[in-house]
Amino acid sequence: MNLKTTLIALSCIAGVLIIITFYVVFYGGGGTYVVSSALGPNGGIFGAGNASTTTTASSSTAAASSTLAEASSSASSTASSSLSSTQIGAGTITWTQGNERLSITDAMLSGSQLTLDVQVTMGSVGECVPLNLRLIADEQGDLSPPITSQFTFPDTGTCNGTPGEIYSAQPIVFTLSTPGIFPILLTTGGTANTLFEIVQNSDGSLSVQLPGQSD
């Protein structure tokens, strides 16, 4: 009788333990699970918590880029204005000499002779336009004048230009001591005294440019 009672008691205890275990496993919450985020302890699993921060950072970056672009544009404009007496564009070199504005619009090489086409835009005064162009003949910086001794404008037959007149393609000829060697360095002379060069392109044509403009 005592053995039977003991077995019944043990069975009841086992049943209670099974019920408690079942409740703990399926209804007790099973503890707390933490998912580690690559975005750090303050980030959501997919970074949703940082969406506003990311947007703000992107806006700040865009604003900074815009500011830098404006600063660069302003710096370029300042640099351009400071070089207003000497300009380059579309294969021309332009400078101011007295009341006139001169531009080299073309360059041609035939044997040892280099011919520059110069456009002269007269100011409001009729006067003789001096021919100050010089070839830099060697590494010592020696200067050689052109064969052409002066400008000869078609309406006057002299270097005296008519006020407001534009004289296009005035040929100025230099003799090269070492033809075929590029770049050919020259200077506008005068108060501008701007260096420029003649370079040969891959197709054999020539370009007039400021030094250091090659790609």
VOLUMPA-70518 format. One record per residue (C-alpha): z, y, x; residue number from 1; residue in three letters. Coordinates in nm, 4 decimals. Example, Ala and Ser with C-alpha at 12.3 -4.5 7.8 and 13.67 -1.06 7.14 Angstrom:
2
<pz = 0.7800 | py = -0.4500 | px = 1.2300 | pos = 1 | code = ALA>
<pz = 0.7140 | py = -0.1060 | px = 1.3670 | pos = 2 | code = SER>
// end
This chain:
215
<pz = 0.0000 | py = 0.0000 | px = 0.0000 | pos = 1 | code = MET>
<pz = 0.0861 | py = 0.2389 | px = 0.2788 | pos = 2 | code = ASN>
<pz = -0.2423 | py = 0.1599 | px = 0.4584 | pos = 3 | code = LEU>
<pz = -0.4412 | py = 0.2323 | px = 0.1466 | pos = 4 | code = LYS>
<pz = -0.2609 | py = 0.5601 | px = 0.0977 | pos = 5 | code = THR>
<pz = -0.3229 | py = 0.6561 | px = 0.4586 | pos = 6 | code = THR>
<pz = -0.6980 | py = 0.5825 | px = 0.4324 | pos = 7 | code = LEU>
<pz = -0.7257 | py = 0.7884 | px = 0.1158 | pos = 8 | code = ILE>
<pz = -0.5506 | py = 1.0825 | px = 0.2861 | pos = 9 | code = ALA>
<pz = -0.7782 | py = 1.0632 | px = 0.5895 | pos = 10 | code = LEU>
<pz = -1.0855 | py = 1.0510 | px = 0.3657 | pos = 11 | code = SER>
<pz = -0.9684 | py = 1.3640 | px = 0.1836 | pos = 12 | code = CYS>
<pz = -0.9049 | py = 1.5462 | px = 0.5101 | pos = 13 | code = ILE>
<pz = -1.2515 | py = 1.4453 | px = 0.6391 | pos = 14 | code = ALA>
<pz = -1.4112 | py = 1.5686 | px = 0.3180 | pos = 15 | code = GLY>
<pz = -1.2344 | py = 1.9041 | px = 0.3443 | pos = 16 | code = VAL>
<pz = -1.3491 | py = 1.9419 | px = 0.7079 | pos = 17 | code = LEU>
<pz = -1.7088 | py = 1.8627 | px = 0.6080 | pos = 18 | code = ILE>
<pz = -1.6976 | py = 2.1244 | px = 0.3304 | pos = 19 | code = ILE>
<pz = -1.5530 | py = 2.3878 | px = 0.5675 | pos = 20 | code = ILE>
<pz = -1.8156 | py = 2.3115 | px = 0.8327 | pos = 21 | code = THR>
<pz = -2.0973 | py = 2.3330 | px = 0.5761 | pos = 22 | code = PHE>
<pz = -1.9720 | py = 2.6718 | px = 0.4553 | pos = 23 | code = TYR>
<pz = -1.9381 | py = 2.8120 | px = 0.8073 | pos = 24 | code = VAL>
<pz = -2.2859 | py = 2.6987 | px = 0.9122 | pos = 25 | code = VAL>
<pz = -2.4807 | py = 2.8061 | px = 0.6019 | pos = 26 | code = PHE>
<pz = -2.2764 | py = 3.0923 | px = 0.4520 | pos = 27 | code = TYR>
<pz = -2.0664 | py = 3.2383 | px = 0.7332 | pos = 28 | code = GLY>
<pz = -2.3434 | py = 3.4721 | px = 0.8856 | pos = 29 | code = GLY>
<pz = -2.3707 | py = 3.2683 | px = 1.2057 | pos = 30 | code = GLY>
<pz = -2.2654 | py = 3.5676 | px = 1.4276 | pos = 31 | code = GLY>
<pz = -2.4608 | py = 3.8729 | px = 1.5391 | pos = 32 | code = THR>
<pz = -2.7994 | py = 3.8468 | px = 1.7126 | pos = 33 | code = TYR>
<pz = -2.9310 | py = 4.1356 | px = 1.9270 | pos = 34 | code = VAL>
<pz = -3.3031 | py = 4.1725 | px = 2.0041 | pos = 35 | code = VAL>
<pz = -3.3628 | py = 4.3377 | px = 2.3417 | pos = 36 | code = SER>
<pz = -3.6289 | py = 4.6124 | px = 2.3219 | pos = 37 | code = SER>
<pz = -3.8601 | py = 4.7045 | px = 2.6080 | pos = 38 | code = ALA>
<pz = -3.8075 | py = 5.0660 | px = 2.5031 | pos = 39 | code = LEU>
<pz = -3.4398 | py = 5.0573 | px = 2.5990 | pos = 40 | code = GLY>
<pz = -3.1149 | py = 5.0521 | px = 2.4026 | pos = 41 | code = PRO>
<pz = -3.2141 | py = 5.3436 | px = 2.1811 | pos = 42 | code = ASN>
<pz = -3.5603 | py = 5.2098 | px = 2.0917 | pos = 43 | code = GLY>
<pz = -3.6564 | py = 5.0008 | px = 1.7888 | pos = 44 | code = GLY>
<pz = -3.8225 | py = 4.6631 | px = 1.8254 | pos = 45 | code = ILE>
<pz = -4.1667 | py = 4.8209 | px = 1.7952 | pos = 46 | code = PHE>
<pz = -4.0700 | py = 5.1682 | px = 1.9153 | pos = 47 | code = GLY>
<pz = -4.0607 | py = 5.3096 | px = 1.5619 | pos = 48 | code = ALA>
<pz = -3.7440 | py = 5.4979 | px = 1.6443 | pos = 49 | code = GLY>
<pz = -3.9315 | py = 5.6877 | px = 1.9212 | pos = 50 | code = ASN>
<pz = -4.2304 | py = 5.7917 | px = 1.7087 | pos = 51 | code = ALA>
<pz = -4.1172 | py = 6.1531 | px = 1.6713 | pos = 52 | code = SER>
<pz = -4.0248 | py = 6.1713 | px = 2.0404 | pos = 53 | code = THR>
<pz = -4.3667 | py = 6.0350 | px = 2.1400 | pos = 54 | code = THR>
<pz = -4.5424 | py = 6.2828 | px = 1.9107 | pos = 55 | code = THR>
<pz = -4.3383 | py = 6.5708 | px = 2.0531 | pos = 56 | code = THR>
<pz = -4.4122 | py = 6.4601 | px = 2.4093 | pos = 57 | code = ALA>
<pz = -4.7854 | py = 6.4355 | px = 2.3318 | pos = 58 | code = SER>
<pz = -4.7813 | py = 6.7831 | px = 2.1774 | pos = 59 | code = SER>
<pz = -4.6001 | py = 6.9199 | px = 2.4818 | pos = 60 | code = SER>
<pz = -4.8512 | py = 6.7550 | px = 2.7151 | pos = 61 | code = THR>
<pz = -5.1441 | py = 6.8978 | px = 2.5158 | pos = 62 | code = ALA>
<pz = -4.9878 | py = 7.2444 | px = 2.5210 | pos = 63 | code = ALA>
<pz = -4.9317 | py = 7.2216 | px = 2.8970 | pos = 64 | code = ALA>
<pz = -5.2930 | py = 7.1121 | px = 2.9520 | pos = 65 | code = SER>
<pz = -5.4166 | py = 7.4026 | px = 2.7393 | pos = 66 | code = SER>
<pz = -5.2027 | py = 7.6468 | px = 2.9384 | pos = 67 | code = THR>
<pz = -5.3336 | py = 7.5088 | px = 3.2687 | pos = 68 | code = LEU>
<pz = -5.6938 | py = 7.5350 | px = 3.1435 | pos = 69 | code = ALA>
<pz = -5.6411 | py = 7.8976 | px = 3.0411 | pos = 70 | code = GLU>
<pz = -5.4797 | py = 7.9759 | px = 3.3771 | pos = 71 | code = ALA>
<pz = -5.7686 | py = 7.8122 | px = 3.5619 | pos = 72 | code = SER>
<pz = -6.0223 | py = 8.0053 | px = 3.3546 | pos = 73 | code = SER>
<pz = -5.8369 | py = 8.3285 | px = 3.4218 | pos = 74 | code = SER>
<pz = -5.8252 | py = 8.2554 | px = 3.7952 | pos = 75 | code = ALA>
<pz = -6.1982 | py = 8.1811 | px = 3.7977 | pos = 76 | code = SER>
<pz = -6.2732 | py = 8.5062 | px = 3.6152 | pos = 77 | code = SER>
<pz = -6.0605 | py = 8.7003 | px = 3.8640 | pos = 78 | code = THR>
<pz = -6.2355 | py = 8.5344 | px = 4.1583 | pos = 79 | code = ALA>
<pz = -6.5768 | py = 8.6102 | px = 4.0065 | pos = 80 | code = SER>
<pz = -6.4936 | py = 8.9748 | px = 3.9483 | pos = 81 | code = SER>
<pz = -6.3682 | py = 9.0119 | px = 4.3050 | pos = 82 | code = SER>
<pz = -6.7074 | py = 8.8873 | px = 4.4293 | pos = 83 | code = LEU>
<pz = -6.9146 | py = 9.1021 | px = 4.1936 | pos = 84 | code = SER>
<pz = -7.1240 | py = 9.2422 | px = 4.4788 | pos = 85 | code = SER>
<pz = -7.2448 | py = 8.8931 | px = 4.5730 | pos = 86 | code = THR>
<pz = -7.3449 | py = 8.6387 | px = 4.3099 | pos = 87 | code = GLN>
<pz = -7.5147 | py = 8.3029 | px = 4.3030 | pos = 88 | code = ILE>
<pz = -7.6856 | py = 8.1397 | px = 4.0110 | pos = 89 | code = GLY>
<pz = -8.0071 | py = 7.9608 | px = 3.9229 | pos = 90 | code = ALA>
<pz = -8.1110 | py = 7.9467 | px = 4.2871 | pos = 91 | code = GLY>
<pz = -8.0688 | py = 8.3192 | px = 4.3562 | pos = 92 | code = THR>
<pz = -7.8508 | py = 8.5251 | px = 4.5883 | pos = 93 | code = ILE>
<pz = -7.7789 | py = 8.8754 | px = 4.4579 | pos = 94 | code = THR>
<pz = -7.5994 | py = 9.1635 | px = 4.6253 | pos = 95 | code = TRP>
<pz = -7.5564 | py = 9.5401 | px = 4.5980 | pos = 96 | code = THR>
<pz = -7.6873 | py = 9.7680 | px = 4.8687 | pos = 97 | code = GLN>
<pz = -7.6306 | py = 10.1397 | px = 4.8143 | pos = 98 | code = GLY>
<pz = -7.7710 | py = 10.2290 | px = 4.4724 | pos = 99 | code = ASN>
<pz = -7.9942 | py = 9.9222 | px = 4.4572 | pos = 100 | code = GLU>
<pz = -7.9459 | py = 9.5617 | px = 4.3582 | pos = 101 | code = ARG>
<pz = -8.1331 | py = 9.2996 | px = 4.5598 | pos = 102 | code = LEU>
<pz = -8.1935 | py = 8.9320 | px = 4.4827 | pos = 103 | code = SER>
<pz = -8.3495 | py = 8.6503 | px = 4.6828 | pos = 104 | code = ILE>
<pz = -8.5438 | py = 8.4552 | px = 4.4237 | pos = 105 | code = THR>
<pz = -8.7401 | py = 8.2068 | px = 4.6349 | pos = 106 | code = ASP>
<pz = -8.7857 | py = 8.0649 | px = 4.9853 | pos = 107 | code = ALA>
<pz = -9.0968 | py = 7.9077 | px = 5.1389 | pos = 108 | code = MET>
<pz = -9.1472 | py = 7.7454 | px = 5.4794 | pos = 109 | code = LEU>
<pz = -9.4879 | py = 7.7201 | px = 5.6439 | pos = 110 | code = SER>
<pz = -9.4786 | py = 7.5924 | px = 5.9995 | pos = 111 | code = GLY>
<pz = -9.2371 | py = 7.8198 | px = 6.1827 | pos = 112 | code = SER>
<pz = -9.2559 | py = 8.0994 | px = 5.9261 | pos = 113 | code = GLN>
<pz = -8.9874 | py = 8.1360 | px = 5.6596 | pos = 114 | code = LEU>
<pz = -9.0796 | py = 8.3679 | px = 5.3715 | pos = 115 | code = THR>
<pz = -8.8152 | py = 8.4997 | px = 5.1321 | pos = 116 | code = LEU>
<pz = -8.9113 | py = 8.6600 | px = 4.8017 | pos = 117 | code = ASP>
<pz = -8.6818 | py = 8.9565 | px = 4.7362 | pos = 118 | code = VAL>
<pz = -8.6485 | py = 9.1413 | px = 4.4077 | pos = 119 | code = GLN>
<pz = -8.5353 | py = 9.5045 | px = 4.4364 | pos = 120 | code = VAL>
<pz = -8.3885 | py = 9.6796 | px = 4.1334 | pos = 121 | code = THR>
<pz = -8.3727 | py = 10.0527 | px = 4.1958 | pos = 122 | code = MET>
<pz = -8.0819 | py = 10.2677 | px = 4.0854 | pos = 123 | code = GLY>
<pz = -8.1055 | py = 10.6127 | px = 3.9350 | pos = 124 | code = SER>
<pz = -8.2064 | py = 10.7702 | px = 4.2669 | pos = 125 | code = VAL>
<pz = -8.5452 | py = 10.7530 | px = 4.4366 | pos = 126 | code = GLY>
<pz = -8.4866 | py = 10.6638 | px = 4.8012 | pos = 127 | code = GLU>
<pz = -8.5934 | py = 10.4455 | px = 5.0927 | pos = 128 | code = CYS>
<pz = -8.4425 | py = 10.0986 | px = 5.0666 | pos = 129 | code = VAL>
<pz = -8.3502 | py = 9.9709 | px = 5.4137 | pos = 130 | code = PRO>
<pz = -8.4380 | py = 9.6141 | px = 5.5055 | pos = 131 | code = LEU>
<pz = -8.1118 | py = 9.4742 | px = 5.6474 | pos = 132 | code = ASN>
<pz = -8.1810 | py = 9.1002 | px = 5.6123 | pos = 133 | code = LEU>
<pz = -8.1261 | py = 8.9124 | px = 5.9373 | pos = 134 | code = ARG>
<pz = -8.1692 | py = 8.5542 | px = 6.0574 | pos = 135 | code = LEU>
<pz = -7.8713 | py = 8.4008 | px = 6.2425 | pos = 136 | code = ILE>
<pz = -8.0695 | py = 8.2677 | px = 6.5355 | pos = 137 | code = ALA>
<pz = -7.8134 | py = 8.0538 | px = 6.7202 | pos = 138 | code = ASP>
<pz = -7.4568 | py = 7.9256 | px = 6.7347 | pos = 139 | code = GLU>
<pz = -7.3479 | py = 8.2419 | px = 6.9146 | pos = 140 | code = GLN>
<pz = -7.4330 | py = 8.4407 | px = 6.6030 | pos = 141 | code = GLY>
<pz = -7.7236 | py = 8.6339 | px = 6.7489 | pos = 142 | code = ASP>
<pz = -7.9262 | py = 8.8097 | px = 6.4792 | pos = 143 | code = LEU>
<pz = -8.3053 | py = 8.8235 | px = 6.4544 | pos = 144 | code = SER>
<pz = -8.4868 | py = 9.0765 | px = 6.2359 | pos = 145 | code = PRO>
<pz = -8.7802 | py = 8.9715 | px = 6.0167 | pos = 146 | code = PRO>
<pz = -9.1428 | py = 9.0203 | px = 6.1147 | pos = 147 | code = ILE>
<pz = -9.1652 | py = 9.2409 | px = 5.8059 | pos = 148 | code = THR>
<pz = -9.0451 | py = 9.5778 | px = 5.9306 | pos = 149 | code = SER>
<pz = -8.9626 | py = 9.7354 | px = 5.5939 | pos = 150 | code = GLN>
<pz = -9.0067 | py = 9.7129 | px = 5.2197 | pos = 151 | code = PHE>
<pz = -9.3438 | py = 9.8437 | px = 5.1052 | pos = 152 | code = THR>
<pz = -9.3417 | py = 9.9076 | px = 4.7324 | pos = 153 | code = PHE>
<pz = -9.6793 | py = 9.8985 | px = 4.5542 | pos = 154 | code = PRO>
<pz = -9.6444 | py = 10.2282 | px = 4.3661 | pos = 155 | code = ASP>
<pz = -9.5520 | py = 10.4365 | px = 4.6726 | pos = 156 | code = THR>
<pz = -9.6867 | py = 10.2333 | px = 4.9630 | pos = 157 | code = GLY>
<pz = -9.3582 | py = 10.2940 | px = 5.1480 | pos = 158 | code = THR>
<pz = -8.9923 | py = 10.1899 | px = 5.1367 | pos = 159 | code = CYS>
<pz = -8.9260 | py = 10.4709 | px = 4.8875 | pos = 160 | code = ASN>
<pz = -8.8627 | py = 10.3224 | px = 4.5471 | pos = 161 | code = GLY>
<pz = -8.9027 | py = 10.4872 | px = 4.2085 | pos = 162 | code = THR>
<pz = -8.5762 | py = 10.5362 | px = 4.0131 | pos = 163 | code = PRO>
<pz = -8.5152 | py = 10.2559 | px = 3.7624 | pos = 164 | code = GLY>
<pz = -8.8113 | py = 10.0498 | px = 3.8889 | pos = 165 | code = GLU>
<pz = -8.7911 | py = 9.6735 | px = 3.9459 | pos = 166 | code = ILE>
<pz = -8.9983 | py = 9.5392 | px = 4.2351 | pos = 167 | code = TYR>
<pz = -9.0370 | py = 9.1604 | px = 4.2159 | pos = 168 | code = SER>
<pz = -9.1255 | py = 8.9108 | px = 4.4878 | pos = 169 | code = ALA>
<pz = -9.1302 | py = 9.1415 | px = 4.7867 | pos = 170 | code = GLN>
<pz = -9.2164 | py = 8.9020 | px = 5.0757 | pos = 171 | code = PRO>
<pz = -8.9931 | py = 8.9131 | px = 5.3848 | pos = 172 | code = ILE>
<pz = -9.1093 | py = 8.6888 | px = 5.6736 | pos = 173 | code = VAL>
<pz = -8.8980 | py = 8.5426 | px = 5.9561 | pos = 174 | code = PHE>
<pz = -9.0127 | py = 8.3373 | px = 6.2548 | pos = 175 | code = THR>
<pz = -8.7965 | py = 8.0302 | px = 6.3234 | pos = 176 | code = LEU>
<pz = -8.7390 | py = 7.9179 | px = 6.6802 | pos = 177 | code = SER>
<pz = -8.6436 | py = 7.5678 | px = 6.5603 | pos = 178 | code = THR>
<pz = -8.8365 | py = 7.5006 | px = 6.2381 | pos = 179 | code = PRO>
<pz = -8.7371 | py = 7.1958 | px = 6.0380 | pos = 180 | code = GLY>
<pz = -8.3665 | py = 7.2164 | px = 6.1206 | pos = 181 | code = ILE>
<pz = -8.1459 | py = 7.2877 | px = 5.8189 | pos = 182 | code = PHE>
<pz = -7.9486 | py = 7.4671 | px = 5.6971 | pos = 183 | code = PRO>
<pz = -8.1078 | py = 7.7964 | px = 5.8012 | pos = 184 | code = ILE>
<pz = -7.8407 | py = 8.0670 | px = 5.8067 | pos = 185 | code = LEU>
<pz = -7.9072 | py = 8.4298 | px = 5.7221 | pos = 186 | code = LEU>
<pz = -7.7126 | py = 8.7416 | px = 5.6292 | pos = 187 | code = THR>
<pz = -7.7869 | py = 9.0205 | px = 5.3852 | pos = 188 | code = THR>
<pz = -7.6607 | py = 9.2677 | px = 5.6446 | pos = 189 | code = GLY>
<pz = -7.5595 | py = 9.6157 | px = 5.5361 | pos = 190 | code = GLY>
<pz = -7.2226 | py = 9.6772 | px = 5.3755 | pos = 191 | code = THR>
<pz = -7.2401 | py = 9.3512 | px = 5.1756 | pos = 192 | code = ALA>
<pz = -7.3025 | py = 9.1469 | px = 5.4932 | pos = 193 | code = ASN>
<pz = -7.3052 | py = 8.8234 | px = 5.2945 | pos = 194 | code = THR>
<pz = -7.3930 | py = 8.4926 | px = 5.4581 | pos = 195 | code = LEU>
<pz = -7.6292 | py = 8.2570 | px = 5.2768 | pos = 196 | code = PHE>
<pz = -7.8339 | py = 7.9542 | px = 5.3717 | pos = 197 | code = GLU>
<pz = -8.1616 | py = 7.7812 | px = 5.3068 | pos = 198 | code = ILE>
<pz = -8.1321 | py = 7.4060 | px = 5.2540 | pos = 199 | code = VAL>
<pz = -8.3959 | py = 7.1394 | px = 5.2064 | pos = 200 | code = GLN>
<pz = -8.3733 | py = 6.9196 | px = 4.8971 | pos = 201 | code = ASN>
<pz = -8.4541 | py = 6.5494 | px = 4.8896 | pos = 202 | code = SER>
<pz = -8.7993 | py = 6.6241 | px = 4.7435 | pos = 203 | code = ASP>
<pz = -8.8818 | py = 6.8637 | px = 5.0282 | pos = 204 | code = GLY>
<pz = -8.8322 | py = 7.1836 | px = 4.8270 | pos = 205 | code = SER>
<pz = -8.5999 | py = 7.4590 | px = 4.9447 | pos = 206 | code = LEU>
<pz = -8.2901 | py = 7.6060 | px = 4.7819 | pos = 207 | code = SER>
<pz = -8.1156 | py = 7.9347 | px = 4.8527 | pos = 208 | code = VAL>
<pz = -7.7380 | py = 7.9155 | px = 4.8237 | pos = 209 | code = GLN>
<pz = -7.4045 | py = 8.0345 | px = 4.9543 | pos = 210 | code = LEU>
<pz = -7.2606 | py = 7.8192 | px = 5.2369 | pos = 211 | code = PRO>
<pz = -7.0602 | py = 7.5201 | px = 5.1138 | pos = 212 | code = GLY>
<pz = -7.2390 | py = 7.4964 | px = 4.7765 | pos = 213 | code = GLN>
<pz = -7.4024 | py = 7.1587 | px = 4.8507 | pos = 214 | code = SER>
<pz = -7.2788 | py = 6.8534 | px = 4.6544 | pos = 215 | code = ASP>
// end
